[in-house]
């Protein structure tokens, strides 16, 4: 599995590459996404007049893939996809977040984001 290093365990110099700290399970999910994407790229997401993930995402793998994330994992996935510049995964994960907060009151959205 993947093991995270604490900042005090890292000996930094000018050649170090700083990267985002990602949980192993999130990294595994990103790798799973990328491997599948190589075989069957995700078609562009159509969000016009779509209210649910089922409406917006036509490919079953990508729809079920993103529905498996809870709120905290989804935030981590968005951060990691953004950091790694994986635009299709970033678009998919942000769409899932938007669907989760769509049609909620201001107080519900504030509570969602804490």
Phi and psi restraints in degrees (range 20) as a CNS / XPLOR table:
assign (resid 1 and name C) (resid 2 and name N)
       (resid 2 and name CA) (resid 2 and name C) 1.0 -93.0 20.0 2
assign (resid 2 and name N) (resid 2 and name CA)
       (resid 2 and name C) (resid 3 and name N) 1.0 142.4 20.0 2
assign (resid 2 and name C) (resid 3 and name N)
       (resid 3 and name CA) (resid 3 and name C) 1.0 -125.0 20.0 2
assign (resid 3 and name N) (resid 3 and name CA)
       (resid 3 and name C) (resid 4 and name N) 1.0 129.0 20.0 2
assign (resid 3 and name C) (resid 4 and name N)
       (resid 4 and name CA) (resid 4 and name C) 1.0 -89.0 20.0 2
assign (resid 4 and name N) (resid 4 and name CA)
       (resid 4 and name C) (resid 5 and name N) 1.0 141.8 20.0 2
assign (resid 4 and name C) (resid 5 and name N)
       (resid 5 and name CA) (resid 5 and name C) 1.0 -97.2 20.0 2
assign (resid 5 and name N) (resid 5 and name CA)
       (resid 5 and name C) (resid 6 and name N) 1.0 142.1 20.0 2
assign (resid 5 and name C) (resid 6 and name N)
       (resid 6 and name CA) (resid 6 and name C) 1.0 -79.2 20.0 2
assign (resid 6 and name N) (resid 6 and name CA)
       (resid 6 and name C) (resid 7 and name N) 1.0 149.8 20.0 2
assign (resid 6 and name C) (resid 7 and name N)
       (resid 7 and name CA) (resid 7 and name C) 1.0 -55.0 20.0 2
assign (resid 7 and name N) (resid 7 and name CA)
       (resid 7 and name C) (resid 8 and name N) 1.0 -33.2 20.0 2
assign (resid 7 and name C) (resid 8 and name N)
       (resid 8 and name CA) (resid 8 and name C) 1.0 -73.9 20.0 2
assign (resid 8 and name N) (resid 8 and name CA)
       (resid 8 and name C) (resid 9 and name N) 1.0 -14.9 20.0 2
assign (resid 8 and name C) (resid 9 and name N)
       (resid 9 and name CA) (resid 9 and name C) 1.0 -85.7 20.0 2
assign (resid 9 and name N) (resid 9 and name CA)
       (resid 9 and name C) (resid 10 and name N) 1.0 -7.1 20.0 2
assign (resid 9 and name C) (resid 10 and name N)
       (resid 10 and name CA) (resid 10 and name C) 1.0 -100.4 20.0 2
assign (resid 10 and name N) (resid 10 and name CA)
       (resid 10 and name C) (resid 11 and name N) 1.0 126.8 20.0 2
assign (resid 10 and name C) (resid 11 and name N)
       (resid 11 and name CA) (resid 11 and name C) 1.0 -96.2 20.0 2
assign (resid 11 and name N) (resid 11 and name CA)
       (resid 11 and name C) (resid 12 and name N) 1.0 106.2 20.0 2
assign (resid 11 and name C) (resid 12 and name N)
       (resid 12 and name CA) (resid 12 and name C) 1.0 -90.1 20.0 2
assign (resid 12 and name N) (resid 12 and name CA)
       (resid 12 and name C) (resid 13 and name N) 1.0 144.4 20.0 2
assign (resid 12 and name C) (resid 13 and name N)
       (resid 13 and name CA) (resid 13 and name C) 1.0 -146.7 20.0 2
assign (resid 13 and name N) (resid 13 and name CA)
       (resid 13 and name C) (resid 14 and name N) 1.0 -171.2 20.0 2
assign (resid 13 and name C) (resid 14 and name N)
       (resid 14 and name CA) (resid 14 and name C) 1.0 -67.6 20.0 2
assign (resid 14 and name N) (resid 14 and name CA)
       (resid 14 and name C) (resid 15 and name N) 1.0 -15.7 20.0 2
assign (resid 14 and name C) (resid 15 and name N)
       (resid 15 and name CA) (resid 15 and name C) 1.0 -97.0 20.0 2
assign (resid 15 and name N) (resid 15 and name CA)
       (resid 15 and name C) (resid 16 and name N) 1.0 -0.1 20.0 2
assign (resid 15 and name C) (resid 16 and name N)
       (resid 16 and name CA) (resid 16 and name C) 1.0 -69.5 20.0 2
assign (resid 16 and name N) (resid 16 and name CA)
       (resid 16 and name C) (resid 17 and name N) 1.0 144.9 20.0 2
assign (resid 16 and name C) (resid 17 and name N)
       (resid 17 and name CA) (resid 17 and name C) 1.0 -107.7 20.0 2
assign (resid 17 and name N) (resid 17 and name CA)
       (resid 17 and name C) (resid 18 and name N) 1.0 121.5 20.0 2
assign (resid 17 and name C) (resid 18 and name N)
       (resid 18 and name CA) (resid 18 and name C) 1.0 -87.1 20.0 2
assign (resid 18 and name N) (resid 18 and name CA)
       (resid 18 and name C) (resid 19 and name N) 1.0 130.2 20.0 2
assign (resid 18 and name C) (resid 19 and name N)
       (resid 19 and name CA) (resid 19 and name C) 1.0 -135.6 20.0 2
assign (resid 19 and name N) (resid 19 and name CA)
       (resid 19 and name C) (resid 20 and name N) 1.0 160.6 20.0 2
assign (resid 19 and name C) (resid 20 and name N)
       (resid 20 and name CA) (resid 20 and name C) 1.0 -66.5 20.0 2
assign (resid 20 and name N) (resid 20 and name CA)
       (resid 20 and name C) (resid 21 and name N) 1.0 141.0 20.0 2
assign (resid 20 and name C) (resid 21 and name N)
       (resid 21 and name CA) (resid 21 and name C) 1.0 -82.3 20.0 2
assign (resid 21 and name N) (resid 21 and name CA)
       (resid 21 and name C) (resid 22 and name N) 1.0 115.5 20.0 2
assign (resid 21 and name C) (resid 22 and name N)
       (resid 22 and name CA) (resid 22 and name C) 1.0 -120.2 20.0 2
assign (resid 22 and name N) (resid 22 and name CA)
       (resid 22 and name C) (resid 23 and name N) 1.0 133.3 20.0 2
assign (resid 22 and name C) (resid 23 and name N)
       (resid 23 and name CA) (resid 23 and name C) 1.0 -62.3 20.0 2
assign (resid 23 and name N) (resid 23 and name CA)
       (resid 23 and name C) (resid 24 and name N) 1.0 147.4 20.0 2
assign (resid 23 and name C) (resid 24 and name N)
       (resid 24 and name CA) (resid 24 and name C) 1.0 -58.5 20.0 2
assign (resid 24 and name N) (resid 24 and name CA)
       (resid 24 and name C) (resid 25 and name N) 1.0 -39.5 20.0 2
assign (resid 24 and name C) (resid 25 and name N)
       (resid 25 and name CA) (resid 25 and name C) 1.0 -68.1 20.0 2
assign (resid 25 and name N) (resid 25 and name CA)
       (resid 25 and name C) (resid 26 and name N) 1.0 -33.3 20.0 2
assign (resid 25 and name C) (resid 26 and name N)
       (resid 26 and name CA) (resid 26 and name C) 1.0 -70.1 20.0 2
assign (resid 26 and name N) (resid 26 and name CA)
       (resid 26 and name C) (resid 27 and name N) 1.0 -42.2 20.0 2
assign (resid 26 and name C) (resid 27 and name N)
       (resid 27 and name CA) (resid 27 and name C) 1.0 -61.8 20.0 2
assign (resid 27 and name N) (resid 27 and name CA)
       (resid 27 and name C) (resid 28 and name N) 1.0 -40.8 20.0 2
assign (resid 27 and name C) (resid 28 and name N)
       (resid 28 and name CA) (resid 28 and name C) 1.0 -61.9 20.0 2
assign (resid 28 and name N) (resid 28 and name CA)
       (resid 28 and name C) (resid 29 and name N) 1.0 -40.9 20.0 2
assign (resid 28 and name C) (resid 29 and name N)
       (resid 29 and name CA) (resid 29 and name C) 1.0 -66.2 20.0 2
assign (resid 29 and name N) (resid 29 and name CA)
       (resid 29 and name C) (resid 30 and name N) 1.0 -36.5 20.0 2
assign (resid 29 and name C) (resid 30 and name N)
       (resid 30 and name CA) (resid 30 and name C) 1.0 -65.3 20.0 2
assign (resid 30 and name N) (resid 30 and name CA)
       (resid 30 and name C) (resid 31 and name N) 1.0 -43.1 20.0 2
assign (resid 30 and name C) (resid 31 and name N)
       (resid 31 and name CA) (resid 31 and name C) 1.0 -62.8 20.0 2
assign (resid 31 and name N) (resid 31 and name CA)
       (resid 31 and name C) (resid 32 and name N) 1.0 -42.8 20.0 2
assign (resid 31 and name C) (resid 32 and name N)
       (resid 32 and name CA) (resid 32 and name C) 1.0 -58.4 20.0 2
assign (resid 32 and name N) (resid 32 and name CA)
       (resid 32 and name C) (resid 33 and name N) 1.0 -45.0 20.0 2
assign (resid 32 and name C) (resid 33 and name N)
       (resid 33 and name CA) (resid 33 and name C) 1.0 -60.0 20.0 2
assign (resid 33 and name N) (resid 33 and name CA)
       (resid 33 and name C) (resid 34 and name N) 1.0 -49.6 20.0 2
assign (resid 33 and name C) (resid 34 and name N)
       (resid 34 and name CA) (resid 34 and name C) 1.0 -63.5 20.0 2
assign (resid 34 and name N) (resid 34 and name CA)
       (resid 34 and name C) (resid 35 and name N) 1.0 -39.3 20.0 2
assign (resid 34 and name C) (resid 35 and name N)
       (resid 35 and name CA) (resid 35 and name C) 1.0 -64.3 20.0 2
assign (resid 35 and name N) (resid 35 and name CA)
       (resid 35 and name C) (resid 36 and name N) 1.0 -43.7 20.0 2
assign (resid 35 and name C) (resid 36 and name N)
       (resid 36 and name CA) (resid 36 and name C) 1.0 -67.6 20.0 2
assign (resid 36 and name N) (resid 36 and name CA)
       (resid 36 and name C) (resid 37 and name N) 1.0 -39.3 20.0 2
assign (resid 36 and name C) (resid 37 and name N)
       (resid 37 and name CA) (resid 37 and name C) 1.0 -59.2 20.0 2
assign (resid 37 and name N) (resid 37 and name CA)
       (resid 37 and name C) (resid 38 and name N) 1.0 -34.3 20.0 2
assign (resid 37 and name C) (resid 38 and name N)
       (resid 38 and name CA) (resid 38 and name C) 1.0 -64.3 20.0 2
assign (resid 38 and name N) (resid 38 and name CA)
       (resid 38 and name C) (resid 39 and name N) 1.0 -34.7 20.0 2
assign (resid 38 and name C) (resid 39 and name N)
       (resid 39 and name CA) (resid 39 and name C) 1.0 -82.5 20.0 2
assign (resid 39 and name N) (resid 39 and name CA)
       (resid 39 and name C) (resid 40 and name N) 1.0 -43.0 20.0 2
assign (resid 39 and name C) (resid 40 and name N)
       (resid 40 and name CA) (resid 40 and name C) 1.0 -140.4 20.0 2
assign (resid 40 and name N) (resid 40 and name CA)
       (resid 40 and name C) (resid 41 and name N) 1.0 93.2 20.0 2
assign (resid 40 and name C) (resid 41 and name N)
       (resid 41 and name CA) (resid 41 and name C) 1.0 -58.2 20.0 2
assign (resid 41 and name N) (resid 41 and name CA)
       (resid 41 and name C) (resid 42 and name N) 1.0 149.4 20.0 2
assign (resid 41 and name C) (resid 42 and name N)
       (resid 42 and name CA) (resid 42 and name C) 1.0 -74.5 20.0 2
assign (resid 42 and name N) (resid 42 and name CA)
       (resid 42 and name C) (resid 43 and name N) 1.0 131.5 20.0 2
assign (resid 42 and name C) (resid 43 and name N)
       (resid 43 and name CA) (resid 43 and name C) 1.0 -73.3 20.0 2
assign (resid 43 and name N) (resid 43 and name CA)
       (resid 43 and name C) (resid 44 and name N) 1.0 153.1 20.0 2
assign (resid 43 and name C) (resid 44 and name N)
       (resid 44 and name CA) (resid 44 and name C) 1.0 -55.7 20.0 2
assign (resid 44 and name N) (resid 44 and name CA)
       (resid 44 and name C) (resid 45 and name N) 1.0 141.7 20.0 2
assign (resid 44 and name C) (resid 45 and name N)
       (resid 45 and name CA) (resid 45 and name C) 1.0 -83.6 20.0 2
assign (resid 45 and name N) (resid 45 and name CA)
       (resid 45 and name C) (resid 46 and name N) 1.0 127.7 20.0 2
assign (resid 45 and name C) (resid 46 and name N)
       (resid 46 and name CA) (resid 46 and name C) 1.0 -98.9 20.0 2
assign (resid 46 and name N) (resid 46 and name CA)
       (resid 46 and name C) (resid 47 and name N) 1.0 111.7 20.0 2
assign (resid 46 and name C) (resid 47 and name N)
       (resid 47 and name CA) (resid 47 and name C) 1.0 -103.7 20.0 2
assign (resid 47 and name N) (resid 47 and name CA)
       (resid 47 and name C) (resid 48 and name N) 1.0 -1.3 20.0 2
assign (resid 47 and name C) (resid 48 and name N)
       (resid 48 and name CA) (resid 48 and name C) 1.0 -67.6 20.0 2
assign (resid 48 and name N) (resid 48 and name CA)
       (resid 48 and name C) (resid 49 and name N) 1.0 125.0 20.0 2
assign (resid 48 and name C) (resid 49 and name N)
       (resid 49 and name CA) (resid 49 and name C) 1.0 58.1 20.0 2
assign (resid 49 and name N) (resid 49 and name CA)
       (resid 49 and name C) (resid 50 and name N) 1.0 28.7 20.0 2
assign (resid 49 and name C) (resid 50 and name N)
       (resid 50 and name CA) (resid 50 and name C) 1.0 -109.7 20.0 2
assign (resid 50 and name N) (resid 50 and name CA)
       (resid 50 and name C) (resid 51 and name N) 1.0 133.8 20.0 2
assign (resid 50 and name C) (resid 51 and name N)
       (resid 51 and name CA) (resid 51 and name C) 1.0 -110.8 20.0 2
assign (resid 51 and name N) (resid 51 and name CA)
       (resid 51 and name C) (resid 52 and name N) 1.0 -18.2 20.0 2
assign (resid 51 and name C) (resid 52 and name N)
       (resid 52 and name CA) (resid 52 and name C) 1.0 -130.1 20.0 2
assign (resid 52 and name N) (resid 52 and name CA)
       (resid 52 and name C) (resid 53 and name N) 1.0 164.9 20.0 2
assign (resid 52 and name C) (resid 53 and name N)
       (resid 53 and name CA) (resid 53 and name C) 1.0 -64.6 20.0 2
assign (resid 53 and name N) (resid 53 and name CA)
       (resid 53 and name C) (resid 54 and name N) 1.0 -35.7 20.0 2
assign (resid 53 and name C) (resid 54 and name N)
       (resid 54 and name CA) (resid 54 and name C) 1.0 -61.3 20.0 2
assign (resid 54 and name N) (resid 54 and name CA)
       (resid 54 and name C) (resid 55 and name N) 1.0 -34.8 20.0 2
assign (resid 54 and name C) (resid 55 and name N)
       (resid 55 and name CA) (resid 55 and name C) 1.0 -74.5 20.0 2
assign (resid 55 and name N) (resid 55 and name CA)
       (resid 55 and name C) (resid 56 and name N) 1.0 -38.6 20.0 2
assign (resid 55 and name C) (resid 56 and name N)
       (resid 56 and name CA) (resid 56 and name C) 1.0 -86.3 20.0 2
assign (resid 56 and name N) (resid 56 and name CA)
       (resid 56 and name C) (resid 57 and name N) 1.0 -31.3 20.0 2
assign (resid 56 and name C) (resid 57 and name N)
       (resid 57 and name CA) (resid 57 and name C) 1.0 -109.6 20.0 2
assign (resid 57 and name N) (resid 57 and name CA)
       (resid 57 and name C) (resid 58 and name N) 1.0 114.2 20.0 2
assign (resid 57 and name C) (resid 58 and name N)
       (resid 58 and name CA) (resid 58 and name C) 1.0 -86.5 20.0 2
assign (resid 58 and name N) (resid 58 and name CA)
       (resid 58 and name C) (resid 59 and name N) 1.0 -23.3 20.0 2
assign (resid 58 and name C) (resid 59 and name N)
       (resid 59 and name CA) (resid 59 and name C) 1.0 -90.1 20.0 2
assign (resid 59 and name N) (resid 59 and name CA)
       (resid 59 and name C) (resid 60 and name N) 1.0 125.5 20.0 2
assign (resid 59 and name C) (resid 60 and name N)
       (resid 60 and name CA) (resid 60 and name C) 1.0 -59.3 20.0 2
assign (resid 60 and name N) (resid 60 and name CA)
       (resid 60 and name C) (resid 61 and name N) 1.0 -43.4 20.0 2
assign (resid 60 and name C) (resid 61 and name N)
       (resid 61 and name CA) (resid 61 and name C) 1.0 -56.6 20.0 2
assign (resid 61 and name N) (resid 61 and name CA)
       (resid 61 and name C) (resid 62 and name N) 1.0 -49.1 20.0 2
assign (resid 61 and name C) (resid 62 and name N)
       (resid 62 and name CA) (resid 62 and name C) 1.0 -68.6 20.0 2
assign (resid 62 and name N) (resid 62 and name CA)
       (resid 62 and name C) (resid 63 and name N) 1.0 -35.1 20.0 2
assign (resid 62 and name C) (resid 63 and name N)
       (resid 63 and name CA) (resid 63 and name C) 1.0 -66.4 20.0 2
assign (resid 63 and name N) (resid 63 and name CA)
       (resid 63 and name C) (resid 64 and name N) 1.0 -48.7 20.0 2
assign (resid 63 and name C) (resid 64 and name N)
       (resid 64 and name CA) (resid 64 and name C) 1.0 -71.5 20.0 2
assign (resid 64 and name N) (resid 64 and name CA)
       (resid 64 and name C) (resid 65 and name N) 1.0 -32.6 20.0 2
assign (resid 64 and name C) (resid 65 and name N)
       (resid 65 and name CA) (resid 65 and name C) 1.0 -57.5 20.0 2
assign (resid 65 and name N) (resid 65 and name CA)
       (resid 65 and name C) (resid 66 and name N) 1.0 -51.5 20.0 2
assign (resid 65 and name C) (resid 66 and name N)
       (resid 66 and name CA) (resid 66 and name C) 1.0 -75.4 20.0 2
assign (resid 66 and name N) (resid 66 and name CA)
       (resid 66 and name C) (resid 67 and name N) 1.0 -25.8 20.0 2
assign (resid 66 and name C) (resid 67 and name N)
       (resid 67 and name CA) (resid 67 and name C) 1.0 -73.0 20.0 2
assign (resid 67 and name N) (resid 67 and name CA)
       (resid 67 and name C) (resid 68 and name N) 1.0 -14.8 20.0 2
assign (resid 67 and name C) (resid 68 and name N)
       (resid 68 and name CA) (resid 68 and name C) 1.0 -78.6 20.0 2
assign (resid 68 and name N) (resid 68 and name CA)
       (resid 68 and name C) (resid 69 and name N) 1.0 -8.2 20.0 2
assign (resid 68 and name C) (resid 69 and name N)
       (resid 69 and name CA) (resid 69 and name C) 1.0 -90.9 20.0 2
assign (resid 69 and name N) (resid 69 and name CA)
       (resid 69 and name C) (resid 70 and name N) 1.0 134.3 20.0 2
assign (resid 69 and name C) (resid 70 and name N)
       (resid 70 and name CA) (resid 70 and name C) 1.0 -83.1 20.0 2
assign (resid 70 and name N) (resid 70 and name CA)
       (resid 70 and name C) (resid 71 and name N) 1.0 178.7 20.0 2
assign (resid 70 and name C) (resid 71 and name N)
       (resid 71 and name CA) (resid 71 and name C) 1.0 -59.4 20.0 2
assign (resid 71 and name N) (resid 71 and name CA)
       (resid 71 and name C) (resid 72 and name N) 1.0 -47.8 20.0 2
assign (resid 71 and name C) (resid 72 and name N)
       (resid 72 and name CA) (resid 72 and name C) 1.0 -65.1 20.0 2
assign (resid 72 and name N) (resid 72 and name CA)
       (resid 72 and name C) (resid 73 and name N) 1.0 -41.5 20.0 2
assign (resid 72 and name C) (resid 73 and name N)
       (resid 73 and name CA) (resid 73 and name C) 1.0 -64.8 20.0 2
assign (resid 73 and name N) (resid 73 and name CA)
       (resid 73 and name C) (resid 74 and name N) 1.0 -37.0 20.0 2
assign (resid 73 and name C) (resid 74 and name N)
       (resid 74 and name CA) (resid 74 and name C) 1.0 -63.7 20.0 2
assign (resid 74 and name N) (resid 74 and name CA)
       (resid 74 and name C) (resid 75 and name N) 1.0 -41.7 20.0 2
assign (resid 74 and name C) (resid 75 and name N)
       (resid 75 and name CA) (resid 75 and name C) 1.0 -61.2 20.0 2
assign (resid 75 and name N) (resid 75 and name CA)
       (resid 75 and name C) (resid 76 and name N) 1.0 -43.1 20.0 2
assign (resid 75 and name C) (resid 76 and name N)
       (resid 76 and name CA) (resid 76 and name C) 1.0 -64.3 20.0 2
assign (resid 76 and name N) (resid 76 and name CA)
       (resid 76 and name C) (resid 77 and name N) 1.0 -40.4 20.0 2
assign (resid 76 and name C) (resid 77 and name N)
       (resid 77 and name CA) (resid 77 and name C) 1.0 -63.7 20.0 2
assign (resid 77 and name N) (resid 77 and name CA)
       (resid 77 and name C) (resid 78 and name N) 1.0 -43.1 20.0 2
assign (resid 77 and name C) (resid 78 and name N)
       (resid 78 and name CA) (resid 78 and name C) 1.0 -60.3 20.0 2
assign (resid 78 and name N) (resid 78 and name CA)
       (resid 78 and name C) (resid 79 and name N) 1.0 -47.0 20.0 2
assign (resid 78 and name C) (resid 79 and name N)
       (resid 79 and name CA) (resid 79 and name C) 1.0 -62.2 20.0 2
assign (resid 79 and name N) (resid 79 and name CA)
       (resid 79 and name C) (resid 80 and name N) 1.0 -44.7 20.0 2
assign (resid 79 and name C) (resid 80 and name N)
       (resid 80 and name CA) (resid 80 and name C) 1.0 -68.8 20.0 2
assign (resid 80 and name N) (resid 80 and name CA)
       (resid 80 and name C) (resid 81 and name N) 1.0 -42.0 20.0 2
assign (resid 80 and name C) (resid 81 and name N)
       (resid 81 and name CA) (resid 81 and name C) 1.0 -64.6 20.0 2
assign (resid 81 and name N) (resid 81 and name CA)
       (resid 81 and name C) (resid 82 and name N) 1.0 -37.5 20.0 2
assign (resid 81 and name C) (resid 82 and name N)
       (resid 82 and name CA) (resid 82 and name C) 1.0 -66.6 20.0 2
assign (resid 82 and name N) (resid 82 and name CA)
       (resid 82 and name C) (resid 83 and name N) 1.0 -46.4 20.0 2
assign (resid 82 and name C) (resid 83 and name N)
       (resid 83 and name CA) (resid 83 and name C) 1.0 -62.2 20.0 2
assign (resid 83 and name N) (resid 83 and name CA)
       (resid 83 and name C) (resid 84 and name N) 1.0 -42.2 20.0 2
assign (resid 83 and name C) (resid 84 and name N)
       (resid 84 and name CA) (resid 84 and name C) 1.0 -83.0 20.0 2
assign (resid 84 and name N) (resid 84 and name CA)
       (resid 84 and name C) (resid 85 and name N) 1.0 -3.6 20.0 2
assign (resid 84 and name C) (resid 85 and name N)
       (resid 85 and name CA) (resid 85 and name C) 1.0 58.6 20.0 2
assign (resid 85 and name N) (resid 85 and name CA)
       (resid 85 and name C) (resid 86 and name N) 1.0 46.9 20.0 2
assign (resid 85 and name C) (resid 86 and name N)
       (resid 86 and name CA) (resid 86 and name C) 1.0 -100.8 20.0 2
assign (resid 86 and name N) (resid 86 and name CA)
       (resid 86 and name C) (resid 87 and name N) 1.0 84.5 20.0 2
assign (resid 86 and name C) (resid 87 and name N)
       (resid 87 and name CA) (resid 87 and name C) 1.0 -58.8 20.0 2
assign (resid 87 and name N) (resid 87 and name CA)
       (resid 87 and name C) (resid 88 and name N) 1.0 -44.0 20.0 2
assign (resid 87 and name C) (resid 88 and name N)
       (resid 88 and name CA) (resid 88 and name C) 1.0 -61.9 20.0 2
assign (resid 88 and name N) (resid 88 and name CA)
       (resid 88 and name C) (resid 89 and name N) 1.0 -39.1 20.0 2
assign (resid 88 and name C) (resid 89 and name N)
       (resid 89 and name CA) (resid 89 and name C) 1.0 -69.5 20.0 2
assign (resid 89 and name N) (resid 89 and name CA)
       (resid 89 and name C) (resid 90 and name N) 1.0 -38.2 20.0 2
assign (resid 89 and name C) (resid 90 and name N)
       (resid 90 and name CA) (resid 90 and name C) 1.0 -62.6 20.0 2
assign (resid 90 and name N) (resid 90 and name CA)
       (resid 90 and name C) (resid 91 and name N) 1.0 -45.6 20.0 2
assign (resid 90 and name C) (resid 91 and name N)
       (resid 91 and name CA) (resid 91 and name C) 1.0 -60.5 20.0 2
assign (resid 91 and name N) (resid 91 and name CA)
       (resid 91 and name C) (resid 92 and name N) 1.0 -43.2 20.0 2
assign (resid 91 and name C) (resid 92 and name N)
       (resid 92 and name CA) (resid 92 and name C) 1.0 -63.7 20.0 2
assign (resid 92 and name N) (resid 92 and name CA)
       (resid 92 and name C) (resid 93 and name N) 1.0 -46.1 20.0 2
assign (resid 92 and name C) (resid 93 and name N)
       (resid 93 and name CA) (resid 93 and name C) 1.0 -70.5 20.0 2
assign (resid 93 and name N) (resid 93 and name CA)
       (resid 93 and name C) (resid 94 and name N) 1.0 -36.3 20.0 2
assign (resid 93 and name C) (resid 94 and name N)
       (resid 94 and name CA) (resid 94 and name C) 1.0 -68.3 20.0 2
assign (resid 94 and name N) (resid 94 and name CA)
       (resid 94 and name C) (resid 95 and name N) 1.0 -38.1 20.0 2
assign (resid 94 and name C) (resid 95 and name N)
       (resid 95 and name CA) (resid 95 and name C) 1.0 -59.4 20.0 2
assign (resid 95 and name N) (resid 95 and name CA)
       (resid 95 and name C) (resid 96 and name N) 1.0 -44.3 20.0 2
assign (resid 95 and name C) (resid 96 and name N)
       (resid 96 and name CA) (resid 96 and name C) 1.0 -60.8 20.0 2
assign (resid 96 and name N) (resid 96 and name CA)
       (resid 96 and name C) (resid 97 and name N) 1.0 -40.8 20.0 2
assign (resid 96 and name C) (resid 97 and name N)
       (resid 97 and name CA) (resid 97 and name C) 1.0 -63.2 20.0 2
assign (resid 97 and name N) (resid 97 and name CA)
       (resid 97 and name C) (resid 98 and name N) 1.0 -45.2 20.0 2
assign (resid 97 and name C) (resid 98 and name N)
       (resid 98 and name CA) (resid 98 and name C) 1.0 -61.3 20.0 2
assign (resid 98 and name N) (resid 98 and name CA)
       (resid 98 and name C) (resid 99 and name N) 1.0 -41.2 20.0 2
assign (resid 98 and name C) (resid 99 and name N)
       (resid 99 and name CA) (resid 99 and name C) 1.0 -62.9 20.0 2
assign (resid 99 and name N) (resid 99 and name CA)
       (resid 99 and name C) (resid 100 and name N) 1.0 -37.6 20.0 2
assign (resid 99 and name C) (resid 100 and name N)
       (resid 100 and name CA) (resid 100 and name C) 1.0 -65.5 20.0 2
assign (resid 100 and name N) (resid 100 and name CA)
       (resid 100 and name C) (resid 101 and name N) 1.0 -30.1 20.0 2
assign (resid 100 and name C) (resid 101 and name N)
       (resid 101 and name CA) (resid 101 and name C) 1.0 -104.8 20.0 2
assign (resid 101 and name N) (resid 101 and name CA)
       (resid 101 and name C) (resid 102 and name N) 1.0 -4.2 20.0 2
assign (resid 101 and name C) (resid 102 and name N)
       (resid 102 and name CA) (resid 102 and name C) 1.0 -62.3 20.0 2
assign (resid 102 and name N) (resid 102 and name CA)
       (resid 102 and name C) (resid 103 and name N) 1.0 138.1 20.0 2
assign (resid 102 and name C) (resid 103 and name N)
       (resid 103 and name CA) (resid 103 and name C) 1.0 62.5 20.0 2
assign (resid 103 and name N) (resid 103 and name CA)
       (resid 103 and name C) (resid 104 and name N) 1.0 24.8 20.0 2
assign (resid 103 and name C) (resid 104 and name N)
       (resid 104 and name CA) (resid 104 and name C) 1.0 -99.9 20.0 2
assign (resid 104 and name N) (resid 104 and name CA)
       (resid 104 and name C) (resid 105 and name N) 1.0 155.5 20.0 2
assign (resid 104 and name C) (resid 105 and name N)
       (resid 105 and name CA) (resid 105 and name C) 1.0 -73.7 20.0 2
assign (resid 105 and name N) (resid 105 and name CA)
       (resid 105 and name C) (resid 106 and name N) 1.0 166.2 20.0 2
assign (resid 105 and name C) (resid 106 and name N)
       (resid 106 and name CA) (resid 106 and name C) 1.0 -57.1 20.0 2
assign (resid 106 and name N) (resid 106 and name CA)
       (resid 106 and name C) (resid 107 and name N) 1.0 -43.6 20.0 2
assign (resid 106 and name C) (resid 107 and name N)
       (resid 107 and name CA) (resid 107 and name C) 1.0 -64.4 20.0 2
assign (resid 107 and name N) (resid 107 and name CA)
       (resid 107 and name C) (resid 108 and name N) 1.0 -38.5 20.0 2
assign (resid 107 and name C) (resid 108 and name N)
       (resid 108 and name CA) (resid 108 and name C) 1.0 -66.5 20.0 2
assign (resid 108 and name N) (resid 108 and name CA)
       (resid 108 and name C) (resid 109 and name N) 1.0 -39.0 20.0 2
assign (resid 108 and name C) (resid 109 and name N)
       (resid 109 and name CA) (resid 109 and name C) 1.0 -66.6 20.0 2
assign (resid 109 and name N) (resid 109 and name CA)
       (resid 109 and name C) (resid 110 and name N) 1.0 -43.0 20.0 2
assign (resid 109 and name C) (resid 110 and name N)
       (resid 110 and name CA) (resid 110 and name C) 1.0 -61.4 20.0 2
assign (resid 110 and name N) (resid 110 and name CA)
       (resid 110 and name C) (resid 111 and name N) 1.0 -40.9 20.0 2
assign (resid 110 and name C) (resid 111 and name N)
       (resid 111 and name CA) (resid 111 and name C) 1.0 -67.4 20.0 2
assign (resid 111 and name N) (resid 111 and name CA)
       (resid 111 and name C) (resid 112 and name N) 1.0 -37.1 20.0 2
assign (resid 111 and name C) (resid 112 and name N)
       (resid 112 and name CA) (resid 112 and name C) 1.0 -59.8 20.0 2
assign (resid 112 and name N) (resid 112 and name CA)
       (resid 112 and name C) (resid 113 and name N) 1.0 -43.0 20.0 2
assign (resid 112 and name C) (resid 113 and name N)
       (resid 113 and name CA) (resid 113 and name C) 1.0 -88.3 20.0 2
assign (resid 113 and name N) (resid 113 and name CA)
       (resid 113 and name C) (resid 114 and name N) 1.0 -9.3 20.0 2
